[in-house]
Amino acid sequence: MRKFYTIGMAGHIDHGKTTLTKALTGVETDRLKEEKLRQISIEPGFAPLVQTDNAQISIIDVPGHERFIRQMIAGVAGIDFVVLVIAADEGVMPQTKEHLHILSLLGIDYGAIAITKIAHVDEELLDLIVDDIRETVEGTFLECAPLYFVDSVSNQGVEAFKMALIDLVKQVEKRPPFPSFRLPIDHVFTVKGQGVVVRGTVFDGHTKTGDELRVIPSDKHVRVRQIQSHHEQIDVVYTGQRAAINIGGITHDELTRGDVLVKDDFYTPTTRIDVSFTPLAKINYPIKQRQLIKLYVGTSEVTGKIIFYDRNVWKAEDASRDSEILCQLQLDEEVVVTRGDRFIVRRATPIETLGGGWVMDPNGAQRRFGEQSIESLRQIKDGSAEERINRLLEREHAHTEHNIKRLAPISAGEFAELEVNLISIGKQLYTTQTVVADVTEAVEKLLHDYHKKHPLHLGMNKAELVSELSKTYSGQLIEFTITQAEARQKFEIDEQIISLISFTPTYPAAWAKRIEQALAEWEKHGADVEKMEEYFTRHQIAESLHTDLYYYLLHSNEAYLFDEGRLISRNAALLLRDKLYKETQGQPFTLQIAREAVKLSRKNLVPLLELFDQMHLMKRKDNERVWLISSNVKGD
């Protein structure tokens, strides 16, 4: 598969970055009229170094003037390898050091040093320059970087440097990209007859001609009309590739540098990010709690505040013991970031680079000052992909694969490796065994409390249980957990009534004797029963138990509904059934025959026969009833 790399040319103004880029590529990157007039780079310029079937290597020439720091940061945001350019006739300059600091803070690990304009100095001065450079880069990612001596005007050393550069860049280990397309926009312009074009480096994923994309944070929907990379029209653009994309459905005025093109909702705007922040060892003023700052991330520049949880101020003298601060950036405008993105923080006024670092969580939570918040941030920072997934699902219980990748966040490869540890609960939702255990425990507790409060109920209405737990968990997760627990014989479900497998309805101990006496009297009355309320009241059973007792007798199949307010015991009903069948010899019978057979008044006989109808023991035909059962009536 073809790989794409970007080399950044960084360094002090007028040290020959643009001239060296042209010498290496043949491309003049100072394209703007103002750039040519002022002879400085204002916008990042791009040029192809090499294009083969296996690799495409581009060079970005970033501005060196202090006032163009924002553009410089935007330019290096997507690079894989940096060339620090230092002119032999001037040596290390202030912007050289600032660029080096910024490159270090942006987490760039690979680079080389190009000493330009070597035709302007003698060998003795060159030796002094080299010593100064080595001292400057000591302790940075360029400490052991190779040095190359070139003169871009005479082309001295340029070809050898180019070959070495290509070999070095191909050794770069690129981070695994996230699967969803993301391109931070660093330049917006229009082309007559074609419309709006945006330019940037693809940070993640890929897109192709015809794709529907979104511009965030504005959430405008656009369509990819055509794609170019280094003036070559292509159909697909991939991670690490420089691209100009002609998009439809939006105007030039609706776009700005810092906007991000995405394909789906994997990336969402945020104004609160948890970060690992590394302050520069030498700053002019302390960094105070809720300090007004400017954040540079991707191609965005936004203002905001820095929120500390373990201090109220950081001073330069703290640098020896505090190389990293876990904190939060609260922003005035939305940005689009994901875990691992690098950033730079500068003081709003007076302007000064304060430090930088990487995004730990793009959706930071509000926290209180103190060690508990620091410990939470440590877990976020140090957590493996598996730990991040577990923490996400413990907090939010269940998510789709897409959302797990987005919110953890993890790559497609990491998800594929860890999917075996997750539990699929249907409809592409995943959770963990720990969450299922927590939901099971919640169901058990709810049922235990319910059984304790209603010992006469066979169980709890399942819909009521799901409704109660839905305040915390999704209905799908609850249903899955109940089904799993039922299979493991933790719960019993009878139609819509759910209970603990170990539960058996019982009379409340304090009322058991009175209940037994009341039911004994009721059963003794056979079909000539009173309303159940009369028995309960006569035996002084608490009124709060009356309804529960009534439905307990029905649901436990100890009684049948006779008529309004009256129940007949199961035993009494079956005895009367057997007696009536015997007296009628299983033949059709009238109401009068039944009355003589069982010796009941019309008041009690009619509801008894209607009950037998409902039990499908018999059916009414004209003025008679016909038995639907055989002579063996001892079974139920």
C-alpha positions as CSV (number, residue, x, y, z in Angstrom):
1,M,0.0,0.0,0.0
2,R,1.3,3.4,-0.9
3,K,2.4,5.5,2.1
4,F,2.3,9.3,2.4
5,Y,4.8,11.4,4.3
6,T,5.1,15.1,5.0
7,I,8.4,16.8,5.8
8,G,8.3,20.2,7.5
9,M,10.9,22.9,6.9
10,A,11.2,24.9,10.0
11,G,13.6,27.7,11.2
12,H,14.3,31.4,11.6
13,I,13.2,33.8,8.9
14,D,15.6,34.3,6.0
15,H,17.6,31.1,6.8
16,G,16.9,29.7,3.4
17,K,13.9,27.3,4.0
18,T,12.1,28.3,0.8
19,T,15.2,28.3,-1.3
20,L,16.2,24.9,0.0
21,T,12.7,23.6,-0.7
22,K,12.9,24.8,-4.3
23,A,16.4,23.3,-4.7
24,L,15.1,19.9,-3.5
25,T,11.8,19.9,-5.4
26,G,12.0,22.5,-8.2
27,V,8.8,24.2,-6.8
28,E,8.6,27.8,-5.7
29,T,6.4,27.7,-2.6
30,D,6.2,31.5,-2.1
31,R,3.1,31.7,-4.3
32,L,1.3,34.7,-2.9
33,K,2.0,38.2,-4.3
34,E,2.6,39.5,-0.8
35,E,5.1,36.8,-0.1
36,K,7.1,37.6,-3.3
37,L,7.1,41.3,-2.5
38,R,8.1,40.9,1.1
39,Q,10.3,37.8,0.4
40,I,8.9,35.9,3.4
41,S,6.5,33.0,3.7
42,I,3.1,34.0,5.1
43,E,1.2,30.8,4.3
44,P,2.6,27.3,4.5
45,G,3.8,26.2,1.0
46,F,3.8,22.7,-0.2
47,A,5.9,20.9,-2.8
48,P,6.3,17.2,-3.8
49,L,9.8,15.8,-3.1
50,V,9.2,12.3,-4.5
51,Q,6.3,10.3,-5.9
52,T,6.6,6.6,-6.5
53,D,4.2,3.7,-6.5
54,N,5.1,3.0,-2.9
55,A,5.5,6.4,-1.4
56,Q,4.7,10.1,-1.8
57,I,6.8,12.5,0.2
58,S,5.9,16.2,0.3
59,I,7.7,19.1,1.8
60,I,5.9,21.9,3.7
61,D,7.7,25.2,4.0
62,V,6.4,26.9,7.1
63,P,6.7,30.6,7.9
64,G,9.6,31.6,10.1
65,H,8.7,35.2,11.1
66,E,7.4,35.5,14.7
67,R,4.2,37.1,13.6
68,F,3.3,34.1,11.6
69,I,3.7,31.5,14.4
70,R,0.0,30.5,14.0
71,Q,0.6,29.6,10.3
72,M,3.8,27.8,11.3
73,I,1.9,25.6,13.9
74,A,-0.8,24.9,11.3
75,G,1.8,23.8,8.9
76,V,3.6,21.4,11.1
77,A,0.5,19.9,12.6
78,G,0.4,17.1,10.1
79,I,4.1,16.4,9.5
80,D,6.0,13.2,10.0
81,F,9.6,14.5,9.8
82,V,11.2,17.9,10.3
83,V,14.2,19.6,8.9
84,L,15.5,22.4,11.1
85,V,17.1,24.9,8.8
86,I,19.9,27.1,10.2
87,A,21.9,29.5,8.1
88,A,25.6,29.2,8.4
89,D,26.2,32.9,8.4
90,E,23.8,33.6,11.3
91,G,23.6,30.4,13.3
92,V,21.0,29.7,16.0
93,M,18.5,32.6,16.3
94,P,15.5,33.3,18.6
95,Q,13.0,31.9,16.2
96,T,15.2,28.8,15.7
97,K,14.8,28.0,19.4
98,E,11.1,28.8,19.4
99,H,10.4,26.6,16.4
100,L,12.5,23.8,18.1
101,H,10.4,24.2,21.3
102,I,7.1,24.0,19.3
103,L,8.3,21.0,17.3
104,S,9.2,19.2,20.5
105,L,5.9,20.1,22.1
106,L,4.0,18.8,19.0
107,G,5.6,15.4,19.6
108,I,7.6,15.2,16.4
109,D,10.2,12.4,16.9
110,Y,12.0,12.3,13.6
111,G,14.2,15.0,12.1
112,A,17.4,16.3,10.6
113,I,19.4,19.5,10.6
114,A,20.3,21.4,7.4
115,I,23.0,24.1,7.7
116,T,22.4,26.4,4.7
117,K,24.4,29.1,3.0
118,I,27.7,27.3,3.6
119,A,29.3,29.1,0.7
120,H,29.1,32.3,2.8
121,V,31.3,31.2,5.7
122,D,34.7,29.7,6.2
123,E,35.3,26.3,7.8
124,E,36.4,27.7,11.2
125,L,33.2,29.6,11.6
126,L,31.2,26.6,10.4
127,D,32.8,24.5,13.3
128,L,31.6,27.1,15.8
129,I,28.1,27.1,14.3
130,V,28.0,23.3,14.6
131,D,29.0,23.4,18.3
132,D,26.3,26.0,18.9
133,I,23.7,23.9,17.2
134,R,24.6,20.8,19.1
135,E,24.3,22.7,22.4
136,T,20.9,24.1,21.3
137,V,19.4,20.7,20.4
138,E,20.8,18.9,23.4
139,G,18.0,17.1,25.3
140,T,15.5,17.5,22.3
141,F,14.4,15.0,19.7
142,L,17.1,16.4,17.4
143,E,19.9,15.7,19.8
144,C,21.3,12.8,17.7
145,A,19.9,14.1,14.4
146,P,22.3,14.0,11.4
147,L,23.6,17.3,10.1
148,Y,23.8,18.2,6.4
149,F,25.7,21.1,4.9
150,V,24.1,22.6,1.8
151,D,24.1,25.7,-0.4
152,S,20.8,26.0,-2.2
153,V,22.0,28.6,-4.7
154,S,25.1,26.7,-5.9
155,N,23.3,23.3,-5.2
156,Q,26.3,22.2,-3.2
157,G,25.3,19.1,-1.1
158,V,21.6,19.4,-2.2
159,E,21.4,16.1,-4.1
160,A,23.1,14.1,-1.4
161,F,20.8,15.7,1.2
162,K,17.8,14.8,-0.9
163,M,18.8,11.1,-1.2
164,A,19.5,11.0,2.6
165,L,16.2,12.7,3.4
166,I,14.2,10.2,1.3
167,D,15.9,7.3,3.2
168,L,15.3,8.9,6.6
169,V,11.7,9.6,6.0
170,K,10.9,6.1,4.9
171,Q,12.1,4.9,8.2
172,V,9.5,6.9,10.1
173,E,7.0,4.9,12.1
174,K,3.6,6.5,11.4
175,R,0.9,6.3,14.1
176,P,-2.0,4.1,13.3
177,P,-4.8,6.4,11.9
178,F,-8.3,6.5,13.1
179,P,-10.7,5.0,10.5
180,S,-12.9,8.0,10.0
181,F,-11.9,10.7,7.6
182,R,-10.6,14.0,9.0
183,L,-8.9,16.9,7.2
184,P,-8.2,20.2,9.2
185,I,-8.5,23.0,6.7
186,D,-5.5,25.4,6.5
187,H,-6.5,27.3,3.3
188,V,-9.8,28.2,1.6
189,F,-10.0,29.7,-1.9
190,T,-12.1,29.7,-5.0
191,V,-11.3,28.7,-8.6
192,K,-13.2,30.4,-11.3
193,G,-15.7,28.0,-12.9
194,Q,-15.3,25.4,-10.2
195,G,-16.1,27.0,-6.9
196,V,-14.8,26.5,-3.4
197,V,-11.5,24.6,-2.8
198,V,-10.2,23.7,0.6
199,R,-6.6,22.5,1.3
200,G,-5.1,20.6,4.1
201,T,-3.3,17.4,5.2
202,V,-5.5,14.3,5.8
203,F,-5.0,13.4,9.4
204,D,-7.2,10.2,9.4
205,G,-9.1,8.0,7.1
206,H,-9.8,8.6,3.4
207,T,-12.3,10.2,1.1
208,K,-13.2,9.9,-2.5
209,T,-14.9,11.9,-5.3
210,G,-18.6,11.9,-4.8
211,D,-18.5,11.5,-1.0
212,E,-20.8,13.5,1.3
213,L,-18.8,15.2,4.0
214,R,-19.5,17.6,6.9
215,V,-17.8,20.8,7.8
216,I,-17.5,21.1,11.6
217,P,-18.0,22.8,13.9
218,S,-20.6,24.6,11.6
219,D,-22.2,21.2,10.6
220,K,-22.5,22.2,7.0
221,H,-23.0,19.3,4.5
222,V,-20.9,19.3,1.4
223,R,-20.1,17.0,-1.5
224,V,-16.6,16.2,-2.9
225,R,-16.5,17.3,-6.6
226,Q,-12.9,16.6,-7.3
227,I,-9.6,16.0,-5.5
228,Q,-6.0,17.1,-6.4
229,S,-2.7,16.3,-4.8
230,H,0.2,18.4,-6.0
231,H,-1.7,19.4,-9.1
232,E,-2.5,15.8,-10.0
233,Q,-6.2,14.9,-10.1
234,I,-7.0,11.8,-8.1
235,D,-10.1,9.9,-7.1
236,V,-9.2,9.0,-3.5
237,V,-7.0,10.8,-0.8
238,Y,-5.6,8.9,2.2
239,T,-4.1,9.6,5.6
240,G,-0.9,11.7,5.5
241,Q,-1.6,12.9,1.9
242,R,-1.7,16.6,1.1
243,A,-4.9,17.5,-0.8
244,A,-6.9,20.2,-2.4
245,I,-10.6,19.3,-2.4
246,N,-13.2,21.0,-4.6
247,I,-16.4,20.9,-2.6
248,G,-20.0,21.9,-3.5
249,G,-22.9,23.0,-1.3
250,I,-21.1,25.8,0.5
251,T,-19.8,29.2,-0.1
252,H,-16.3,30.6,0.5
253,D,-17.6,32.9,3.2
254,E,-18.9,29.9,5.2
255,L,-15.5,28.4,5.6
256,T,-12.3,29.4,7.5
257,R,-9.0,28.0,8.5
258,G,-9.5,25.8,11.5
259,D,-12.7,24.2,10.2
260,V,-12.5,20.4,9.8
261,L,-13.8,18.2,7.0
262,V,-15.2,14.9,8.3
263,K,-17.2,12.0,6.9
264,D,-19.4,11.0,9.9
265,D,-19.9,11.7,13.6
266,F,-16.7,10.0,14.7
267,Y,-15.3,13.5,15.4
268,T,-17.5,16.0,17.3
269,P,-16.8,19.6,18.3
270,T,-15.8,20.2,21.9
271,T,-15.0,23.1,24.2
272,R,-13.6,21.2,27.1
273,I,-10.5,18.9,26.7
274,D,-8.4,17.0,29.3
275,V,-4.7,17.4,28.4
276,S,-1.2,16.5,29.4
277,F,0.5,19.9,29.3
278,T,4.2,20.5,29.3
279,P,5.2,24.1,30.1
280,L,8.4,25.5,28.6
281,A,11.2,25.7,31.1
282,K,11.8,29.4,30.3
283,I,8.8,31.7,30.3
284,N,8.7,35.4,31.2
285,Y,5.6,35.3,33.4
286,P,4.0,32.6,35.6
287,I,1.0,30.6,34.3
288,K,-1.9,31.3,36.6
289,Q,-5.1,29.4,37.4
290,R,-7.7,30.1,34.7
291,Q,-5.1,32.0,32.7
292,L,-6.4,33.4,29.4
293,I,-4.6,31.4,26.6
294,K,-4.6,30.8,22.9
295,L,-4.8,27.2,21.9
296,Y,-3.3,26.0,18.6
297,V,-4.4,22.5,17.6
298,G,-4.5,21.2,14.1
299,T,-5.2,24.3,12.0
300,S,-7.4,26.0,14.7
301,E,-6.6,29.0,16.9
302,V,-9.0,29.6,19.7
303,T,-8.9,31.4,23.0
304,G,-9.8,29.8,26.3
305,K,-8.6,29.2,29.9
306,I,-6.3,26.7,31.5
307,I,-7.7,24.9,34.5
308,F,-5.4,23.5,37.1
309,Y,-6.5,20.9,39.7
310,D,-3.4,20.7,41.9
311,R,-2.1,24.3,41.9
312,N,-3.0,27.9,41.3
313,V,0.1,29.0,39.6
314,W,3.1,27.5,37.7
315,K,6.4,29.4,37.7
316,A,9.6,28.8,35.7
317,E,11.4,27.6,38.8
318,D,8.9,24.7,39.0
319,A,10.2,23.3,35.7
320,S,12.7,21.0,37.3
321,R,10.0,19.0,39.1
322,D,6.9,19.6,37.0
323,S,7.7,18.6,33.4
324,E,4.0,17.5,32.9
325,I,0.8,19.0,34.3
326,L,-2.5,17.1,34.0
327,C,-5.2,19.8,33.5
328,Q,-8.0,21.0,31.4
329,L,-8.5,23.6,28.7
330,Q,-11.9,25.3,28.6
331,L,-12.3,27.0,25.2
332,D,-14.4,29.9,24.0
333,E,-15.0,28.2,20.6
334,E,-15.4,24.6,19.5
335,V,-12.5,22.6,18.2
336,V,-12.3,19.2,16.7
337,V,-9.7,16.9,18.3
338,T,-9.2,13.3,19.4
339,R,-7.0,11.5,21.8
340,G,-3.3,11.9,20.9
341,D,-3.6,15.2,19.1
342,R,-0.8,17.6,19.8
343,F,-1.3,21.2,20.7
344,I,0.5,24.5,21.5
345,V,-0.6,27.0,24.2
346,R,0.5,30.6,24.0
347,R,-0.3,33.5,26.3
348,A,-2.9,35.8,24.8
349,T,-1.1,38.9,26.1
350,P,1.8,39.6,26.2
351,I,2.3,37.0,23.5
352,E,4.5,34.2,24.6
353,T,4.6,30.4,23.9
354,L,3.8,28.8,27.3
355,G,4.0,25.1,26.3
356,G,2.1,22.3,24.7
357,G,1.2,18.7,25.0
358,W,-1.3,16.1,23.9
359,V,-5.1,15.6,24.2
360,M,-6.0,12.8,26.7
361,D,-9.8,13.1,26.4
362,P,-11.5,15.3,23.8
363,N,-14.7,15.4,26.0
364,G,-13.5,16.4,29.4
365,A,-15.8,16.4,32.4
366,Q,-16.3,19.1,34.9
367,R,-14.2,18.4,38.0
368,R,-13.4,19.8,41.4
369,F,-10.0,21.0,42.5
370,G,-8.1,18.3,44.3
371,E,-6.2,15.0,44.2
372,Q,-9.3,13.0,43.3
373,S,-9.4,14.9,39.9
374,I,-5.7,14.4,39.4
375,E,-6.1,10.7,40.0
376,S,-8.9,10.6,37.5
377,L,-6.8,12.3,34.9
378,R,-3.9,10.0,35.6
379,Q,-6.1,7.0,34.8
380,I,-7.3,8.7,31.6
381,K,-3.6,9.4,30.6
382,D,-2.1,6.1,31.4
383,G,-5.0,3.8,30.5
384,S,-4.6,1.2,27.8
385,A,-7.1,0.9,25.0
386,E,-8.8,-1.9,27.0
387,E,-8.9,0.3,30.1
388,R,-10.4,3.2,28.2
389,I,-13.1,1.0,26.8
390,N,-13.9,-0.4,30.2
391,R,-14.0,3.0,31.7
392,L,-16.3,4.3,29.0
393,L,-18.7,1.4,29.3
394,E,-18.7,1.5,33.1
395,R,-19.7,5.1,32.8
396,E,-22.2,4.8,30.0
397,H,-22.9,1.0,30.1
398,A,-23.4,0.2,26.4
399,H,-22.3,1.7,23.0
400,T,-22.1,0.8,19.4
401,E,-18.7,-0.2,17.8
402,H,-18.6,3.2,16.1
403,N,-19.1,5.1,19.4
404,I,-16.6,3.0,21.3
405,K,-14.0,3.9,18.6
406,R,-15.0,7.5,18.8
407,L,-15.3,8.0,22.5
408,A,-12.5,5.7,23.9
409,P,-11.0,6.6,21.4
410,I,-9.3,3.7,19.7
411,S,-8.3,2.5,16.2
412,A,-10.1,-0.1,14.2
413,G,-7.2,-2.5,14.8
414,E,-7.4,-2.0,18.6
415,F,-11.2,-2.6,18.6
416,A,-10.7,-5.8,16.5
417,E,-8.2,-7.1,19.1
418,L,-10.4,-6.2,22.1
419,E,-13.8,-7.2,20.7
420,V,-13.4,-10.7,22.1
421,N,-13.5,-9.2,25.6
422,L,-16.8,-7.4,25.0
423,I,-20.4,-8.7,25.1
424,S,-22.7,-8.1,22.2
425,I,-26.2,-7.3,23.3
426,G,-27.7,-7.0,19.9
427,K,-28.3,-4.1,17.4
428,Q,-24.5,-3.6,17.3
429,L,-24.4,-2.6,21.0
430,Y,-21.5,-3.8,23.2
431,T,-21.0,-3.8,26.9
432,T,-18.7,-5.6,29.4
433,Q,-19.2,-8.5,31.8
434,T,-18.7,-6.1,34.6
435,V,-21.6,-3.9,33.4
436,V,-23.8,-7.0,33.0
437,A,-22.9,-8.1,36.5
438,D,-23.8,-4.6,37.8
439,V,-27.2,-4.7,36.1
440,T,-27.9,-8.2,37.4
441,E,-27.1,-7.0,40.9
442,A,-29.4,-4.0,40.4
443,V,-32.2,-6.4,39.3
444,E,-31.6,-8.7,42.2
445,K,-31.7,-5.8,44.7
446,L,-34.9,-4.4,43.2
447,L,-36.6,-7.8,43.3
448,H,-35.3,-8.5,46.9
449,D,-36.7,-5.2,48.1
450,Y,-40.0,-5.8,46.2
451,H,-40.4,-9.3,47.7
452,K,-39.7,-8.0,51.2
453,K,-42.3,-5.2,50.7
454,H,-44.8,-7.5,49.0
455,P,-44.3,-11.0,50.4
456,L,-47.7,-12.1,49.0
457,H,-47.0,-11.1,45.4
458,L,-45.7,-13.8,43.1
459,G,-43.2,-11.3,41.8
460,M,-42.8,-7.9,40.2
461,N,-44.4,-6.8,37.0
462,K,-41.5,-7.0,34.5
463,A,-42.5,-3.7,32.7
464,E,-42.4,-1.9,36.1
465,L,-39.0,-3.3,36.9
466,V,-37.6,-2.3,33.4
467,S,-39.1,1.2,33.8
468,E,-37.5,1.6,37.2
469,L,-34.0,0.5,36.0
470,S,-34.3,2.5,32.8
471,K,-33.4,5.6,34.9
472,T,-29.9,4.2,34.9
473,Y,-29.6,1.6,32.1
474,S,-30.9,1.2,28.6
475,G,-33.9,-1.0,28.1
476,Q,-32.0,-3.2,25.7
477,L,-29.2,-3.8,28.3
478,I,-31.8,-4.6,31.0
479,E,-33.7,-7.1,28.7
480,F,-30.4,-8.7,27.7
481,T,-29.3,-9.0,31.4
482,I,-32.6,-10.5,32.5
483,T,-32.6,-13.1,29.7
484,Q,-29.0,-14.1,30.5
485,A,-29.8,-14.3,34.3
486,E,-33.0,-16.3,33.7
487,A,-30.9,-18.8,31.7
488,R,-28.6,-19.1,34.6
489,Q,-31.6,-19.7,36.9
490,K,-31.3,-16.5,38.9
491,F,-34.7,-15.2,38.0
492,E,-38.0,-16.8,37.2
493,I,-40.4,-15.2,34.7
494,D,-44.1,-16.3,34.5
495,E,-45.6,-14.3,31.6
496,Q,-44.9,-10.7,32.8
497,I,-44.2,-11.5,36.4
498,I,-40.5,-11.7,37.4
499,S,-39.2,-13.0,40.7
500,L,-36.0,-14.3,42.3
501,I,-35.7,-18.0,41.7
502,S,-35.3,-18.5,45.5
503,F,-38.5,-16.6,46.4
504,T,-41.7,-18.2,47.5
505,P,-44.7,-16.1,48.5
506,T,-45.5,-16.3,52.2
507,Y,-47.8,-14.7,54.7
508,P,-46.3,-11.9,56.7
509,A,-45.1,-13.5,59.9
510,A,-47.0,-11.1,62.2
511,W,-50.3,-11.9,60.4
512,A,-49.8,-15.5,59.4
513,K,-52.1,-17.0,62.1
514,R,-55.0,-14.6,61.5
515,I,-54.7,-15.1,57.7
516,E,-54.8,-18.9,58.1
517,Q,-57.9,-18.6,60.3
518,A,-59.7,-16.3,57.8
519,L,-58.9,-18.6,54.9
520,A,-60.0,-21.7,56.8
521,E,-63.4,-20.1,57.4
522,W,-63.6,-18.9,53.7
523,E,-62.8,-22.4,52.4
524,K,-65.3,-24.0,54.7
525,H,-68.0,-22.0,53.1
526,G,-67.5,-23.6,49.8
527,A,-69.5,-21.8,47.1
528,D,-71.6,-19.9,49.7
529,V,-68.9,-17.3,50.3
530,E,-69.0,-13.7,51.3
531,K,-66.8,-11.0,49.9
532,M,-63.2,-11.5,50.8
533,E,-63.1,-8.2,52.5
534,E,-65.6,-9.6,55.1
535,Y,-63.3,-12.4,56.1
536,F,-60.2,-10.2,56.3
537,T,-62.0,-7.6,58.4
538,R,-63.7,-10.1,60.7
539,H,-60.3,-11.7,61.6
540,Q,-58.7,-8.2,62.1
541,I,-56.2,-8.4,59.3
542,A,-54.5,-5.1,58.5
543,E,-56.3,-3.3,55.7
544,S,-53.0,-2.7,53.9
545,L,-52.8,-6.5,53.3
546,H,-56.4,-7.0,51.9
547,T,-55.6,-6.3,48.3
548,D,-52.4,-8.3,48.3
549,L,-54.1,-11.3,49.9
550,Y,-56.9,-11.1,47.4
551,Y,-54.6,-11.2,44.4
552,Y,-52.2,-13.7,46.0
553,L,-55.1,-16.2,46.2
554,L,-55.9,-15.6,42.5
555,H,-52.3,-15.6,41.2
556,S,-51.2,-18.6,43.2
557,N,-54.2,-20.6,41.8
558,E,-55.6,-21.2,45.2
559,A,-58.8,-19.5,44.3
560,Y,-61.0,-18.6,41.3
561,L,-62.8,-15.4,40.7
562,F,-66.5,-16.1,41.6
563,D,-68.1,-12.7,41.1
564,E,-67.3,-9.1,42.2
565,G,-65.4,-9.2,45.5
566,R,-66.0,-12.9,46.0
567,L,-63.6,-15.8,45.4
568,I,-64.1,-19.5,45.6
569,S,-61.3,-21.8,46.7
570,R,-59.8,-24.1,44.1
571,N,-60.5,-27.1,46.3
572,A,-64.2,-26.2,46.7
573,A,-64.7,-25.5,43.0
574,L,-63.1,-28.9,42.0
575,L,-65.2,-30.8,44.5
576,L,-68.4,-29.2,43.1
577,R,-67.2,-30.0,39.6
578,D,-66.7,-33.7,40.5
579,K,-70.1,-33.9,42.3
580,L,-72.0,-32.2,39.4
581,Y,-70.4,-34.5,36.8
582,K,-71.2,-37.6,38.9
583,E,-74.8,-36.5,39.4
584,T,-75.4,-35.7,35.7
585,Q,-73.4,-38.8,34.6
586,G,-71.6,-36.6,32.1
587,Q,-74.8,-35.8,30.2
588,P,-76.2,-32.4,29.2
589,F,-78.1,-30.7,32.0
590,T,-80.3,-27.7,32.8
591,L,-79.9,-25.1,35.5
592,Q,-82.6,-26.9,37.6
593,I,-80.8,-30.2,37.4
594,A,-77.6,-28.6,38.5
595,R,-79.3,-26.9,41.4
596,E,-80.7,-30.2,42.7
597,A,-77.3,-31.9,42.2
598,V,-75.1,-29.5,44.1
599,K,-77.8,-27.9,46.4
600,L,-76.8,-24.3,45.7
601,S,-78.9,-21.2,45.5
602,R,-79.2,-19.4,42.2
603,K,-77.0,-16.6,43.6
604,N,-74.1,-19.1,43.9
605,L,-74.9,-21.6,41.2
606,V,-74.9,-19.2,38.2
607,P,-71.3,-17.8,38.9
608,L,-70.2,-21.4,39.5
609,L,-71.4,-22.6,36.1
610,E,-70.0,-19.5,34.4
611,L,-66.6,-20.2,36.1
612,F,-66.8,-23.8,34.7
613,D,-67.5,-22.3,31.3
614,Q,-64.4,-20.1,31.5
615,M,-62.4,-23.2,32.6
616,H,-63.6,-25.0,29.4
617,L,-65.1,-27.8,31.5
618,M,-68.5,-27.2,29.8
619,K,-70.3,-24.9,27.4
620,R,-73.8,-23.6,27.2
621,K,-76.0,-24.9,24.4
622,D,-79.5,-23.5,24.2
623,N,-81.0,-24.0,27.7
624,E,-78.6,-26.7,28.6
625,R,-74.9,-27.1,29.4
626,V,-72.7,-29.8,27.7
627,W,-69.7,-31.3,29.3
628,L,-66.4,-30.8,27.5
629,I,-64.5,-33.3,29.7
630,S,-64.4,-37.1,29.9
631,S,-65.4,-39.3,32.8
632,N,-61.9,-38.8,34.2
633,V,-62.5,-35.6,36.1
634,K,-60.0,-36.1,38.9
635,G,-57.3,-34.2,37.0
636,D,-57.4,-30.4,36.7
